[in-house]
Amino acid sequence: MKAIIIEDEKPAARRLSRLLDELNVETSAMLHSVEESIRWFQDNPHPDLIFLDIQLSDGLSFEIFEHVEVKSPIVFTTAYDEYALQAFKLNSIDYLLKPIDDEELEAAVKQYKNYNQNTKGIGVDFEDIKKLLVNPVEREYKKRFTAKLGQHIKIIQTDEVSCFYSENKGTYAATTSGRNYLLDTTLEQLEEELQPKTFFRVSRKFYVHIDHIEDIISYTNSRLQLKLRGFKEHEVIVSRERVKDFKLWIE
C-alpha cells in the first residue's frame, strides 16, 4: 500500500511518514506546496491514498485538483476543526486533526482498507468545502461550564478561563483568578464546544484562551512557551507540530 503526504510543515510530514511506516504504509512522496504537488501528479502514477493538509505555503491544497483529476481517496490532515467537519466525513475517507494521534491514524488506514476499491475518485466537492472554509456556518459554542464543589455547583464563565488542561486523567478549567476546577468532560469533547477563534489546542494537554496570553517566549526545539493570566501550575508549551498554526491563529 502506497501513500503520498501533502504537507508544507516538513517535520510534521516526516513524523506522519514514520507513523505510516509502522502501519506498513509506504510513503511514495512528501510534497510541500500546491505547485510541487501538481507537477508530481502530472508525472507519476496516483497512489493508493493521499494525506492532504488544507493550507499549504502557496495556497489551499484544493487548488491542486483544479489542475489534476483526483484518482485516490483522501485523508484530510487539518487544524481547521471548526470548519466543515461533517463535509470531510461525508466526502473523504477521514479527517485527522493536528497533531495527529497514532490511534486515529491507524483507524483511518483501516477505514481506507474497507473502502470500495472499485469506486473511482472520492466525490469530494472541493468548491463546497472551500466555501465553508471562507464562510463557515455559524454555530453556538459553550459560554459557561459547571464544576461540583462539595454540595455546591460552581458556574464558570468561558471568558474567565485562561486554559483548559488535562492532568491525571482529569480535565480542569484554570481561571484568571488562579483557581482550578475539575470538569466532567475531556479535551476531546471540548473540541466541539469551544469557540475556535478564542481557544486553541497548543498541545495534547492544553487549550488556551487568546485574551489571557500574557507572554509568548521562544523555547527549545522550535517550540513556544506561553505565560497565561492567573495560571502558574504548569509550563504551557506550544508543541512543535502546532507552532505554525498557533502563529496563524494569533494573527
Secondary structure, DSSP 8 states (H G I E B T S, - for coil): -EEEEE-S-HHHHHHHHHHHHHTT-EEEEEE-SHHHHHHHHHHS---SEEEEESEETTEEGGGGGGTS---S-EEEEES-TTS-HHHHHHHSSEEEESS--HHHHHHHHHHHHTS-TT--S----HHHHHHHHHS--------EEEEEETTEEEEEEGGGEEEEEEETTEEEEEETTS-EEEESS-HHHHTTTS-TTTEEE-SSSEEEEGGGEEEEEE-GGG-EEEEETTEEEEEEEE-GGGHHHHHHHH-
